[in-house]
Amino acid sequence: MTHLTRYGRRLKMTLIAGMSAACFACIFAIPFAENKFNNKVGYYSIVFNGEEIGSANSRQEAEQAMAAARLKFSKEYDSVVYMDNNIDIVEEHKLVASRMSQDELETAIYSSLFNCVTDKENATAYTVRINDFTVTLASKDDVVELMEKVTDKYDTKKEFQVKLSSGDGSYGAYSVDVVQSELKNTDTDIVAAALNGQMASVATDSDTAKDGITGISFEQNVVVNETLAAGANIVSVQQAYDEITKEKEEKTMYVVEEGDCLSLIAGKCDIALNDLLALNEGLTEESLIIPGDELVVTVPKSEISVVVTQRMTYEEDYNAPVQYVDDDTAYRGTNTVISEGTTGHHKVTADVTFVNGVKTDVSYVNEEVMVESQPQVVSVGTLTPPTYLRPISGGSVSSEFGYRWGTLHSGVDWYVSVGTPVRAAAAGTVIRAGWYSTYGYCVDIRHSDGSMTRYAHLNSVTVSNGQYVNQSDLIAYSGNTGYSTGQHLHFEIWIGGTPVNPLYYVNKN
């Protein structure tokens, strides 16, 4: 019995020892097993366009491999590469994984990049901007074809060609340059740049190079910008040409030149004579026009205008510049022709500028006088005239002094409401007070220096003939009588029996 008891105790102690050892083994073995079989930390896969191409121990290793592969890939191209790719770094939870070395992962990414390169020309379109107008074409070749289609109308001998330049350093932006063709044989080396409508010309021989086109540019600022083709409104070259050359009628001013007549001006501006008359109120076929008069005309205007400079040699009549001499005995604003002058004749070489075929400027390069022109001589008064007060308060100038359609408007018109008080511009004696022909109700005042002021188209008169008035005395109320197109005051100043521009003399305050 005693023997069994001892055996039971020994068995019990052995069992306790075994259980204790097992517990200690579990305590140390479980963390080890967890570290060995759990790969949640330290395993990252690289997924390229949805397909796993490699793995790395850490996100940092994966990112470094991607950066190195991209750098290596970019060195293979000398320009921007368009790609369609999506690269992801994904944290994985697999128990078993095959990790790649840094070099192996870099090579795998590098190889995959080549499969994603997109044809740049197919991915890119080109937007031509002409000031605020835009049109988009499929390629740079289309842009060049479009601009040459525009210039060919004026460059019939194909002496110039269009080139795109990215010289300003802006990525994806080009200027449009019109340069001399290599096929052109000329004595000058001239380059016409379209950027901002400026042209530069460098002569290699002399200023009298042979006649012909020396430069072509565009009046508007023309630039080209790259844009994504996807979603762009891309048009054909012909469609783009039709859009930028479609002409619209725009009003502008025409300055009458020597030898002009109304029918000739209508022909120059390509409009009907009746349309020219309708654009200019009061103008008739019998109206006399003189050089310097301004007429409203309409001209066809497109989105783009071609500027052509041409060297030309020709003969023409000419007039020497007017010679002005001071006259210390006359008031300012009093000009008197002393000598009419004569017309001469010369042969000139000139650089003539045309905009869409219309001459806009002439710069003489060389001149050979055959018959010399004698200048017109005009004396100009230098004396300061007496001060005249402004005859009304308020109002705005509605018509100035000067020739209109061959007729002198001998005063200045101020637009004012009917009944505005009119006051004497200077002290003097009333020599007319009442109705006077087309002037309607009118007041004339003779002043002590012999000058005269006139106030016309009045509504009513408050003075009478022979009455003496002081400066600023009330003499009438403004109106719209006589030959008048609206309510206003017509005011004249006569000095030495000749009407002068009142705005040169009147105190504007």
VEXNU-341719 format. One record per residue (C-alpha): residue number from 1; chain; x, y, z. Coordinates in nm, 4 decimals, always signed. Layout:
// VEXNU-341719
PT resi chain       c1       c2       c3
PT  NUM     A        X        Y        Z
...
This chain:
// VEXNU-341719
PT resi chain       c1       c2       c3
PT    1     A  +0.0000  +0.0000  +0.0000
PT    2     A  +0.2819  +0.2293  +0.0890
PT    3     A  +0.4503  +0.1395  -0.2420
PT    4     A  +0.1457  +0.2388  -0.4418
PT    5     A  +0.1196  +0.5649  -0.2622
PT    6     A  +0.4763  +0.6566  -0.3449
PT    7     A  +0.4226  +0.5578  -0.7111
PT    8     A  +0.1140  +0.7774  -0.7313
PT    9     A  +0.2985  +1.0708  -0.5905
PT   10     A  +0.5822  +1.0282  -0.8386
PT   11     A  +0.3354  +1.0059  -1.1287
PT   12     A  +0.1583  +1.3133  -1.0105
PT   13     A  +0.4824  +1.5094  -0.9925
PT   14     A  +0.5817  +1.3925  -1.3419
PT   15     A  +0.2473  +1.4986  -1.4802
PT   16     A  +0.2765  +1.8416  -1.3199
PT   17     A  +0.6288  +1.8871  -1.4573
PT   18     A  +0.5161  +1.7866  -1.8061
PT   19     A  +0.2259  +2.0236  -1.8016
PT   20     A  +0.4507  +2.3049  -1.6811
PT   21     A  +0.6971  +2.2403  -1.9637
PT   22     A  +0.4180  +2.2339  -2.2135
PT   23     A  +0.2907  +2.5699  -2.0870
PT   24     A  +0.6333  +2.7263  -2.1134
PT   25     A  +0.6718  +2.5843  -2.4634
PT   26     A  +0.3403  +2.7371  -2.5703
PT   27     A  +0.4326  +3.0738  -2.4294
PT   28     A  +0.7496  +3.0923  -2.6412
PT   29     A  +0.6407  +2.8944  -2.9475
PT   30     A  +0.3121  +3.0684  -3.0312
PT   31     A  +0.4683  +3.4180  -3.0975
PT   32     A  +0.7403  +3.2511  -3.3015
PT   33     A  +0.4863  +3.0655  -3.5106
PT   34     A  +0.2829  +3.3832  -3.5540
PT   35     A  +0.5875  +3.5726  -3.6821
PT   36     A  +0.6765  +3.2854  -3.9113
PT   37     A  +0.3416  +3.2291  -4.0789
PT   38     A  +0.1729  +3.5730  -4.0669
PT   39     A  +0.2906  +3.7903  -4.3635
PT   40     A  +0.0546  +4.0805  -4.3026
PT   41     A  +0.3474  +4.3183  -4.2534
PT   42     A  +0.6317  +4.3551  -4.5041
PT   43     A  +0.4725  +4.2233  -4.8234
PT   44     A  +0.3519  +4.4579  -5.1005
PT   45     A  +0.2541  +4.3740  -5.4540
PT   46     A  +0.2841  +4.6085  -5.7552
PT   47     A  -0.0287  +4.6010  -5.9717
PT   48     A  +0.0083  +4.7459  -6.3231
PT   49     A  -0.3181  +4.8103  -6.5079
PT   50     A  -0.4898  +4.5461  -6.2947
PT   51     A  -0.2165  +4.2816  -6.3319
PT   52     A  +0.0348  +4.1954  -6.0585
PT   53     A  +0.3897  +4.2229  -6.1961
PT   54     A  +0.6015  +4.1921  -5.8815
PT   55     A  +0.6344  +4.2212  -5.5061
PT   56     A  +0.8493  +4.3966  -5.2478
PT   57     A  +0.9235  +4.3723  -4.8794
PT   58     A  +0.8029  +4.7281  -4.8105
PT   59     A  +0.6124  +5.0152  -4.9690
PT   60     A  +0.9326  +5.2182  -4.9723
PT   61     A  +1.1121  +4.9500  -5.1788
PT   62     A  +0.8228  +4.9439  -5.4251
PT   63     A  +0.8179  +5.3225  -5.4632
PT   64     A  +1.1955  +5.3349  -5.5134
PT   65     A  +1.1742  +5.0680  -5.7840
PT   66     A  +0.8959  +5.2582  -5.9610
PT   67     A  +1.0910  +5.5853  -5.9535
PT   68     A  +1.4044  +5.4208  -6.0904
PT   69     A  +1.2089  +5.2471  -6.3694
PT   70     A  +1.0400  +5.5707  -6.4750
PT   71     A  +1.3709  +5.7594  -6.4769
PT   72     A  +1.5298  +5.4910  -6.6911
PT   73     A  +1.2284  +5.4901  -6.9239
PT   74     A  +1.2229  +5.8701  -6.9662
PT   75     A  +1.5848  +5.8673  -7.0865
PT   76     A  +1.4732  +5.6623  -7.3854
PT   77     A  +1.2700  +5.9601  -7.5193
PT   78     A  +1.3786  +6.3145  -7.6053
PT   79     A  +1.0325  +6.4643  -7.5627
PT   80     A  +0.7172  +6.4265  -7.3577
PT   81     A  +0.5680  +6.0739  -7.3653
PT   82     A  +0.1928  +6.0198  -7.3515
PT   83     A  +0.0990  +5.7067  -7.1523
PT   84     A  -0.2147  +5.5252  -7.0541
PT   85     A  -0.1300  +5.3439  -6.7295
PT   86     A  -0.2425  +5.2881  -6.3737
PT   87     A  +0.0112  +5.1643  -6.1139
PT   88     A  -0.0932  +5.0630  -5.7601
PT   89     A  +0.1021  +4.9391  -5.4564
PT   90     A  -0.1161  +4.6950  -5.2634
PT   91     A  -0.0535  +4.5626  -4.9128
PT   92     A  -0.1053  +4.1847  -4.9136
PT   93     A  -0.2031  +3.9264  -4.6426
PT   94     A  -0.0809  +3.5980  -4.7942
PT   95     A  +0.1084  +3.3442  -4.5836
PT   96     A  +0.3515  +3.2577  -4.8627
PT   97     A  +0.4941  +3.5039  -5.1153
PT   98     A  +0.7823  +3.5301  -5.3579
PT   99     A  +0.9502  +3.8654  -5.3065
PT  100     A  +1.1662  +4.0273  -5.5750
PT  101     A  +1.4945  +4.2061  -5.5399
PT  102     A  +1.5126  +4.5793  -5.6070
PT  103     A  +1.6728  +4.5248  -5.9499
PT  104     A  +1.4231  +4.2526  -6.0488
PT  105     A  +1.1285  +4.4743  -5.9523
PT  106     A  +1.2711  +4.7758  -6.1380
PT  107     A  +1.3187  +4.5651  -6.4526
PT  108     A  +0.9613  +4.4332  -6.4346
PT  109     A  +0.8145  +4.7829  -6.4031
PT  110     A  +1.0447  +4.9184  -6.6763
PT  111     A  +0.9310  +4.6478  -6.9210
PT  112     A  +0.5638  +4.7092  -6.8468
PT  113     A  +0.5907  +5.0839  -6.9176
PT  114     A  +0.6621  +5.0226  -7.2874
PT  115     A  +0.3223  +4.8604  -7.3332
PT  116     A  +0.1467  +5.1798  -7.2221
PT  117     A  +0.3052  +5.4358  -7.4546
PT  118     A  +0.0399  +5.6177  -7.6582
PT  119     A  +0.1041  +5.7736  -7.9996
PT  120     A  +0.1405  +6.1444  -7.9170
PT  121     A  +0.0024  +6.2648  -8.2478
PT  122     A  -0.3119  +6.0593  -8.1992
PT  123     A  -0.3530  +6.1862  -7.8422
PT  124     A  -0.2876  +6.5543  -7.9189
PT  125     A  -0.4806  +6.8200  -8.1130
PT  126     A  -0.3721  +7.1759  -8.1898
PT  127     A  -0.5816  +7.4831  -8.1195
PT  128     A  -0.5105  +7.7917  -8.3304
PT  129     A  -0.5943  +8.1095  -8.1401
PT  130     A  -0.6422  +8.4282  -8.3449
PT  131     A  -0.6955  +8.6986  -8.0844
PT  132     A  -1.0095  +8.5642  -7.9097
PT  133     A  -1.1166  +8.3300  -8.1917
PT  134     A  -1.0141  +7.9627  -8.1805
PT  135     A  -1.0253  +7.6647  -8.4124
PT  136     A  -0.8809  +7.3156  -8.3455
PT  137     A  -0.7043  +7.0901  -8.5963
PT  138     A  -0.5768  +6.7340  -8.5744
PT  139     A  -0.2037  +6.7906  -8.6296
PT  140     A  +0.0735  +7.0460  -8.6665
PT  141     A  +0.0864  +6.9631  -9.0383
PT  142     A  -0.2801  +7.0659  -9.0615
PT  143     A  -0.1988  +7.3951  -8.8863
PT  144     A  +0.0806  +7.4693  -9.1350
PT  145     A  -0.1439  +7.3746  -9.4278
PT  146     A  -0.4171  +7.6069  -9.2969
PT  147     A  -0.1902  +7.9093  -9.2564
PT  148     A  -0.0283  +7.8543  -9.5959
PT  149     A  -0.3742  +7.8294  -9.7484
PT  150     A  -0.4407  +8.1768  -9.6044
PT  151     A  -0.1148  +8.3300  -9.7323
PT  152     A  -0.1177  +8.1606 -10.0746
PT  153     A  -0.3766  +8.4131 -10.1967
PT  154     A  -0.1105  +8.6834 -10.1733
PT  155     A  +0.2048  +8.4730 -10.2162
PT  156     A  +0.1234  +8.3486 -10.5652
PT  157     A  +0.4886  +8.2661 -10.6448
PT  158     A  +0.5272  +8.0516 -10.3298
PT  159     A  +0.8184  +8.2655 -10.2097
PT  160     A  +0.7327  +8.2187  -9.8403
PT  161     A  +0.6446  +7.9251  -9.6170
PT  162     A  +0.4846  +7.8804  -9.2745
PT  163     A  +0.6716  +7.7313  -8.9801
PT  164     A  +0.5731  +7.6634  -8.6210
PT  165     A  +0.8211  +7.7719  -8.3560
PT  166     A  +0.8299  +7.7040  -7.9820
PT  167     A  +1.1101  +7.9496  -7.9185
PT  168     A  +0.9400  +8.1263  -7.6279
PT  169     A  +1.0018  +7.8262  -7.4005
PT  170     A  +0.6349  +7.7627  -7.3193
PT  171     A  +0.5527  +7.3923  -7.3228
PT  172     A  +0.2968  +7.3025  -7.5876
PT  173     A  +0.2805  +7.6586  -7.7288
PT  174     A  +0.3946  +7.7605  -8.0767
PT  175     A  +0.4179  +8.0857  -8.2677
PT  176     A  +0.3340  +8.0983  -8.6367
PT  177     A  +0.6234  +8.2284  -8.8453
PT  178     A  +0.6075  +8.3177  -9.2133
PT  179     A  +0.9609  +8.2849  -9.3463
PT  180     A  +1.1257  +8.3224  -9.6803
PT  181     A  +1.1276  +8.0015  -9.8795
PT  182     A  +1.4645  +7.8451  -9.9521
PT  183     A  +1.3628  +7.8302 -10.3167
PT  184     A  +1.3361  +8.2084 -10.3476
PT  185     A  +1.6336  +8.3743 -10.5144
PT  186     A  +1.6579  +8.7315 -10.3914
PT  187     A  +1.9106  +8.9981 -10.3015
PT  188     A  +1.7722  +9.0338  -9.9523
PT  189     A  +1.7378  +8.8081  -9.6552
PT  190     A  +1.4041  +8.8947  -9.5026
PT  191     A  +1.2171  +8.7123  -9.2314
PT  192     A  +0.8583  +8.8083  -9.1512
PT  193     A  +0.7435  +8.6900  -8.8106
PT  194     A  +0.3714  +8.6658  -8.7398
PT  195     A  +0.3995  +8.6809  -8.3610
PT  196     A  +0.2140  +8.9983  -8.2526
PT  197     A  +0.1967  +9.1031  -8.6180
PT  198     A  +0.5560  +9.2264  -8.6242
PT  199     A  +0.7944  +9.1914  -8.9188
PT  200     A  +1.1713  +9.2201  -8.9287
PT  201     A  +1.3697  +9.2871  -9.2455
PT  202     A  +1.7477  +9.2660  -9.2834
PT  203     A  +1.8985  +9.3789  -9.6136
PT  204     A  +2.2168  +9.2099  -9.7275
PT  205     A  +2.2955  +9.4276 -10.0294
PT  206     A  +2.1321  +9.7682 -10.0548
PT  207     A  +1.8157  +9.9563  -9.9718
PT  208     A  +1.7183  +9.9450 -10.3375
PT  209     A  +1.6812  +9.5671 -10.3711
PT  210     A  +1.4692  +9.4479 -10.6595
PT  211     A  +1.0938  +9.4802 -10.6430
PT  212     A  +0.8803  +9.2055 -10.4925
PT  213     A  +0.7299  +9.0820 -10.1679
PT  214     A  +0.9654  +9.1418  -9.8766
PT  215     A  +0.7531  +9.0210  -9.5867
PT  216     A  +0.4313  +8.8446  -9.4915
PT  217     A  +0.2739  +8.8363  -9.1459
PT  218     A  -0.0635  +8.8417  -8.9757
PT  219     A  -0.2304  +9.1506  -8.8330
PT  220     A  -0.3705  +8.9534  -8.5404
PT  221     A  -0.1799  +8.7731  -8.2675
PT  222     A  -0.1704  +8.4087  -8.3795
PT  223     A  -0.0567  +8.1288  -8.1434
PT  224     A  -0.0977  +7.7517  -8.1433
PT  225     A  -0.1475  +7.5438  -7.8281
PT  226     A  -0.1424  +7.1677  -7.7799
PT  227     A  -0.4613  +7.0203  -7.6366
PT  228     A  -0.5987  +6.6719  -7.5703
PT  229     A  -0.7664  +6.5304  -7.8782
PT  230     A  -1.0251  +6.3475  -7.6709
PT  231     A  -1.3360  +6.5634  -7.6532
PT  232     A  -1.1915  +6.8401  -7.8729
PT  233     A  -1.3981  +6.9838  -8.1586
PT  234     A  -1.1501  +6.8998  -8.4340
PT  235     A  -1.2260  +7.0336  -8.7834
PT  236     A  -1.0707  +6.9799  -9.1233
PT  237     A  -0.8311  +7.2266  -9.2829
PT  238     A  -1.1003  +7.3435  -9.5251
PT  239     A  -1.3542  +7.3961  -9.2447
PT  240     A  -1.0994  +7.5943  -9.0443
PT  241     A  -1.0109  +7.8032  -9.3508
PT  242     A  -1.3758  +7.8827  -9.4165
PT  243     A  -1.4238  +7.9908  -9.0541
PT  244     A  -1.1229  +8.2223  -9.0240
PT  245     A  -1.1604  +8.3833  -9.3688
PT  246     A  -1.5361  +8.4401  -9.3654
PT  247     A  -1.5842  +8.8133  -9.4134
PT  248     A  -1.8164  +9.0303  -9.2069
PT  249     A  -1.9078  +9.3905  -9.2794
PT  250     A  -1.7575  +9.6384  -9.0299
PT  251     A  -1.7889 +10.0176  -9.0253
PT  252     A  -1.4734 +10.2253  -9.0420
PT  253     A  -1.3615 +10.5752  -9.1428
PT  254     A  -1.2191 +10.6601  -9.4842
PT  255     A  -1.0052 +10.9729  -9.5191
PT  256     A  -1.0560 +11.1427  -9.8562
PT  257     A  -0.7379 +11.1562 -10.0658
PT  258     A  -0.6314 +11.3793 -10.3531
PT  259     A  -0.8255 +11.2843 -10.6679
PT  260     A  -1.1020 +11.0996 -10.4837
PT  261     A  -1.4681 +11.1260 -10.5773
PT  262     A  -1.7660 +10.9489 -10.4247
PT  263     A  -1.7929 +10.6812 -10.6928
PT  264     A  -1.4187 +10.6143 -10.6742
PT  265     A  -1.4325 +10.5772 -10.2944
PT  266     A  -1.7298 +10.3396 -10.3255
PT  267     A  -1.5277 +10.1316 -10.5709
PT  268     A  -1.2219 +10.1282 -10.3438
PT  269     A  -1.4301 +10.0055 -10.0517
PT  270     A  -1.6291  +9.7617 -10.2675
PT  271     A  -1.9672  +9.9055 -10.1716
PT  272     A  -2.2511 +10.0524 -10.3768
PT  273     A  -2.2641 +10.4325 -10.4095
PT  274     A  -2.6162 +10.4384 -10.2633
PT  275     A  -2.4899 +10.2452  -9.9603
PT  276     A  -2.2074 +10.4984  -9.9154
PT  277     A  -2.4580 +10.7853  -9.9232
PT  278     A  -2.6861 +10.6069  -9.6758
PT  279     A  -2.3978 +10.5579  -9.4318
PT  280     A  -2.3232 +10.9326  -9.4280
PT  281     A  -2.6187 +11.1497  -9.3272
PT  282     A  -2.6615 +11.4540  -9.5496
PT  283     A  -2.4227 +11.3259  -9.8168
PT  284     A  -2.5538 +11.3371 -10.1760
PT  285     A  -2.4063 +11.2685 -10.5181
PT  286     A  -2.3669 +11.6466 -10.5624
PT  287     A  -2.1776 +11.6932 -10.2342
PT  288     A  -1.8273 +11.8341 -10.2709
PT  289     A  -1.5577 +11.6402 -10.0889
PT  290     A  -1.1992 +11.7545 -10.0337
PT  291     A  -0.8829 +11.5800  -9.9093
PT  292     A  -0.8986 +11.5294  -9.5351
PT  293     A  -1.2760 +11.4789  -9.5166
PT  294     A  -1.3797 +11.1628  -9.3331
PT  295     A  -1.6515 +10.9305  -9.4584
PT  296     A  -1.8115 +10.6307  -9.2915
PT  297     A  -1.7656 +10.3187  -9.5028
PT  298     A  -1.8057  +9.9462  -9.4526
PT  299     A  -1.5227  +9.7073  -9.5205
PT  300     A  -1.5187  +9.3266  -9.5237
PT  301     A  -1.3351  +9.1991  -9.2163
PT  302     A  -1.2349  +8.8387  -9.1446
PT  303     A  -1.0964  +8.6735  -8.8308
PT  304     A  -0.7460  +8.6829  -8.9791
PT  305     A  -0.5816  +8.9546  -9.1891
PT  306     A  -0.2680  +8.8997  -9.3963
PT  307     A  -0.0125  +9.1821  -9.3925
PT  308     A  +0.2097  +9.1933  -9.7018
PT  309     A  +0.5008  +9.4340  -9.7503
PT  310     A  +0.6077  +9.4782 -10.1100
PT  311     A  +0.9023  +9.6683 -10.2570
PT  312     A  +0.7702  +9.8700 -10.5546
PT  313     A  +0.9205 +10.1175 -10.7997
PT  314     A  +0.6870 +10.3575 -10.9813
PT  315     A  +0.6311 +10.7174 -11.0956
PT  316     A  +0.3711 +10.9540 -10.9487
PT  317     A  +0.2774 +11.3192 -10.9029
PT  318     A  +0.3481 +11.4605 -10.5593
PT  319     A  +0.3050 +11.7757 -10.3525
PT  320     A  +0.5729 +11.9106 -10.1252
PT  321     A  +0.4776 +11.9535  -9.7578
PT  322     A  +0.3011 +12.2807  -9.6764
PT  323     A  +0.5366 +12.5503  -9.5524
PT  324     A  +0.4021 +12.7528  -9.2585
PT  325     A  +0.5270 +13.1013  -9.1661
PT  326     A  +0.4355 +13.3031  -8.8567
PT  327     A  +0.2235 +13.6179  -8.8937
PT  328     A  +0.2698 +13.8410  -8.5905
PT  329     A  -0.0122 +14.0718  -8.7047
PT  330     A  -0.2915 +13.8109  -8.7010
PT  331     A  -0.4660 +13.6233  -8.4241
PT  332     A  -0.4046 +13.2551  -8.3581
PT  333     A  -0.6329 +13.0409  -8.5688
PT  334     A  -0.6150 +13.2814  -8.8634
PT  335     A  -0.4338 +13.1071  -9.1491
PT  336     A  -0.3825 +13.2722  -9.4882
PT  337     A  -0.2531 +13.1066  -9.8054
PT  338     A  +0.0337 +13.3167  -9.9409
PT  339     A  +0.1351 +13.0881 -10.2272
PT  340     A  -0.0619 +12.7950 -10.3721
PT  341     A  +0.2454 +12.5896 -10.4625
PT  342     A  +0.2887 +12.3518 -10.7571
PT  343     A  +0.2603 +11.9777 -10.8214
PT  344     A  +0.5799 +11.7853 -10.8958
PT  345     A  +0.6595 +11.4446 -11.0444
PT  346     A  +0.9027 +11.1820 -10.9173
PT  347     A  +1.0096 +10.8203 -10.9514
PT  348     A  +1.0199 +10.6373 -10.6185
PT  349     A  +1.1086 +10.3033 -10.4704
PT  350     A  +0.8830 +10.2344 -10.1741
PT  351     A  +0.7883  +9.9634  -9.9308
PT  352     A  +0.4103  +9.9438  -9.9618
PT  353     A  +0.2054  +9.7671  -9.6947
PT  354     A  -0.1189  +9.5893  -9.7829
PT  355     A  -0.3691  +9.4373  -9.5406
PT  356     A  -0.5820  +9.1755  -9.7140
PT  357     A  -0.4851  +9.3367 -10.0423
PT  358     A  -0.5767  +9.6953  -9.9393
PT  359     A  -0.2924  +9.9495  -9.9291
PT  360     A  -0.2498 +10.0894  -9.5780
PT  361     A  +0.0967 +10.2457  -9.5655
PT  362     A  +0.3821 +10.3649  -9.7868
PT  363     A  +0.7433 +10.4062  -9.6773
PT  364     A  +0.9714 +10.5663  -9.9370
PT  365     A  +1.3153 +10.4084  -9.9800
PT  366     A  +1.4518 +10.6019 -10.2771
PT  367     A  +1.3372 +10.9060 -10.4787
PT  368     A  +1.4327 +11.0518 -10.8166
PT  369     A  +1.2705 +11.3933 -10.8725
PT  370     A  +1.1785 +11.4715 -11.2340
PT  371     A  +0.9706 +11.7851 -11.1778
PT  372     A  +1.0176 +11.9561 -10.8407
PT  373     A  +0.7102 +12.0542 -10.6408
PT  374     A  +0.6934 +12.4021 -10.4917
PT  375     A  +0.5324 +12.3964 -10.1458
PT  376     A  +0.2177 +12.5841 -10.0583
PT  377     A  +0.3019 +12.8701  -9.8205
PT  378     A  +0.0563 +12.9513  -9.5415
PT  379     A  +0.0839 +13.2294  -9.2844
PT  380     A  -0.0211 +13.1421  -8.9309
PT  381     A  -0.1443 +13.4040  -8.6861
PT  382     A  +0.0491 +13.4211  -8.3587
PT  383     A  -0.1333 +13.6964  -8.1632
PT  384     A  -0.3356 +13.5954  -7.8606
PT  385     A  -0.6980 +13.6941  -7.9296
PT  386     A  -0.9273 +13.8537  -7.6730
PT  387     A  -1.0969 +13.6242  -7.4243
PT  388     A  -1.4470 +13.5056  -7.5096
PT  389     A  -1.6645 +13.3449  -7.2468
PT  390     A  -1.8507 +13.0243  -7.3169
PT  391     A  -2.2016 +13.1499  -7.4063
PT  392     A  -2.3891 +12.8691  -7.2255
PT  393     A  -2.3571 +12.6622  -6.9120
PT  394     A  -2.3429 +12.2848  -6.9537
PT  395     A  -2.4090 +12.1130  -7.2828
PT  396     A  -2.1769 +11.8949  -7.4896
PT  397     A  -2.0116 +11.9547  -7.8264
PT  398     A  -2.2211 +11.7859  -8.0941
PT  399     A  -2.0428 +11.9245  -8.4001
PT  400     A  -1.7057 +12.0938  -8.4288
PT  401     A  -1.5708 +12.3615  -8.6622
PT  402     A  -1.4435 +12.2388  -8.9990
PT  403     A  -1.5269 +12.1095  -9.3446
PT  404     A  -1.7971 +11.8473  -9.3858
PT  405     A  -1.8507 +11.7035  -9.7331
PT  406     A  -1.6949 +12.0107  -9.8943
PT  407     A  -1.8934 +12.2679  -9.6930
PT  408     A  -1.7408 +12.4653  -9.4064
PT  409     A  -1.9233 +12.4308  -9.0770
PT  410     A  -1.8204 +12.7770  -8.9604
PT  411     A  -1.8913 +12.7364  -8.5910
PT  412     A  -1.9290 +12.4937  -8.3043
PT  413     A  -2.2548 +12.3292  -8.1905
PT  414     A  -2.3357 +12.2568  -7.8282
PT  415     A  -2.6199 +12.0188  -7.7564
PT  416     A  -2.8459 +12.1832  -7.4948
PT  417     A  -3.2141 +12.1741  -7.4056
PT  418     A  -3.4492 +12.4291  -7.5610
PT  419     A  -3.4700 +12.7381  -7.3405
PT  420     A  -3.1121 +12.7281  -7.2082
PT  421     A  -2.9942 +13.0885  -7.1336
PT  422     A  -2.7464 +13.2248  -7.3910
PT  423     A  -2.5062 +13.5009  -7.2785
PT  424     A  -2.2736 +13.7406  -7.4616
PT  425     A  -1.9279 +13.5898  -7.5069
PT  426     A  -1.7749 +13.9394  -7.4960
PT  427     A  -1.8934 +14.3002  -7.4593
PT  428     A  -2.0087 +14.4752  -7.7776
PT  429     A  -2.2928 +14.6137  -7.9875
PT  430     A  -2.5777 +14.4001  -8.1215
PT  431     A  -2.5790 +14.4302  -8.5024
PT  432     A  -2.8420 +14.1619  -8.5704
PT  433     A  -3.1285 +14.0371  -8.3531
PT  434     A  -3.4007 +13.8311  -8.5218
PT  435     A  -3.4637 +13.5777  -8.7945
PT  436     A  -3.1656 +13.5266  -9.0314
PT  437     A  -3.2070 +13.2791  -9.3180
PT  438     A  -3.1106 +12.9191  -9.2324
PT  439     A  -2.9728 +13.0324  -8.8948
PT  440     A  -3.3284 +13.0796  -8.7653
PT  441     A  -3.3465 +13.3270  -8.4781
PT  442     A  -2.9977 +13.4771  -8.4543
PT  443     A  -2.7953 +13.7385  -8.2630
PT  444     A  -2.4726 +13.8971  -8.3976
PT  445     A  -2.2524 +14.1108  -8.1711
PT  446     A  -1.9700 +14.3378  -8.2965
PT  447     A  -1.6840 +14.3764  -8.0489
PT  448     A  -1.4366 +14.6629  -7.9973
PT  449     A  -1.1471 +14.4817  -8.1727
PT  450     A  -1.3559 +14.4373  -8.4873
PT  451     A  -1.4369 +14.0711  -8.4256
PT  452     A  -1.7930 +13.9418  -8.4333
PT  453     A  -1.9750 +13.6594  -8.2518
PT  454     A  -2.2905 +13.4862  -8.3758
PT  455     A  -2.5488 +13.2864  -8.1786
PT  456     A  -2.7940 +13.0882  -8.3944
PT  457     A  -3.0968 +12.8504  -8.3999
PT  458     A  -3.2350 +13.0379  -8.0979
PT  459     A  -3.5789 +12.9873  -7.9518
PT  460     A  -3.6167 +13.3555  -7.8602
PT  461     A  -3.4118 +13.6791  -7.8519
PT  462     A  -3.3944 +13.9204  -7.5546
PT  463     A  -3.1891 +14.2032  -7.7144
PT  464     A  -3.2405 +14.4392  -8.0098
PT  465     A  -3.0292 +14.5948  -8.2874
PT  466     A  -2.7956 +14.8717  -8.1693
PT  467     A  -2.8101 +14.7633  -7.8055
PT  468     A  -2.4791 +14.7516  -7.6180
PT  469     A  -2.4276 +14.4440  -7.4001
PT  470     A  -2.1663 +14.3569  -7.1439
PT  471     A  -1.9832 +14.0278  -7.1319
PT  472     A  -2.2094 +13.7512  -6.9871
PT  473     A  -2.5317 +13.9574  -7.0320
PT  474     A  -2.8379 +13.7471  -7.1217
PT  475     A  -2.9087 +13.7881  -7.4960
PT  476     A  -3.1326 +13.4898  -7.5898
PT  477     A  -3.2581 +13.1387  -7.5172
PT  478     A  -3.1411 +12.8360  -7.7155
PT  479     A  -3.3759 +12.6518  -7.9499
PT  480     A  -3.4109 +12.4545  -8.2733
PT  481     A  -3.5119 +12.7109  -8.5379
PT  482     A  -3.3962 +12.7520  -8.8972
PT  483     A  -3.2124 +12.4701  -9.0770
PT  484     A  -3.1440 +12.2626  -8.7693
PT  485     A  -3.1342 +11.8891  -8.7062
PT  486     A  -3.2008 +11.9121  -8.3332
PT  487     A  -3.1963 +12.1359  -8.0291
PT  488     A  -2.8574 +12.3028  -7.9871
PT  489     A  -2.6725 +12.6355  -7.9878
PT  490     A  -2.4637 +12.7225  -8.2926
PT  491     A  -2.1825 +12.9644  -8.2015
PT  492     A  -1.9401 +13.1430  -8.4377
PT  493     A  -1.6448 +13.3800  -8.3990
PT  494     A  -1.5373 +13.5959  -8.6950
PT  495     A  -1.1957 +13.7651  -8.6941
PT  496     A  -1.0835 +13.9851  -8.9838
PT  497     A  -1.3989 +13.8891  -9.1746
PT  498     A  -1.3170 +13.5160  -9.1573
PT  499     A  -1.4769 +13.2511  -8.9364
PT  500     A  -1.2336 +13.0821  -8.6972
PT  501     A  -1.2605 +12.7802  -8.4723
PT  502     A  -1.4376 +12.9069  -8.1571
PT  503     A  -1.2799 +12.6343  -7.9443
PT  504     A  -0.9403 +12.8014  -7.9966
PT  505     A  -1.0664 +13.1222  -7.8394
PT  506     A  -1.3511 +13.0575  -7.5999
PT  507     A  -1.2899 +13.0266  -7.2288
PT  508     A  -1.4152 +12.6708  -7.1763
PT  509     A  -1.5086 +12.7465  -6.8160
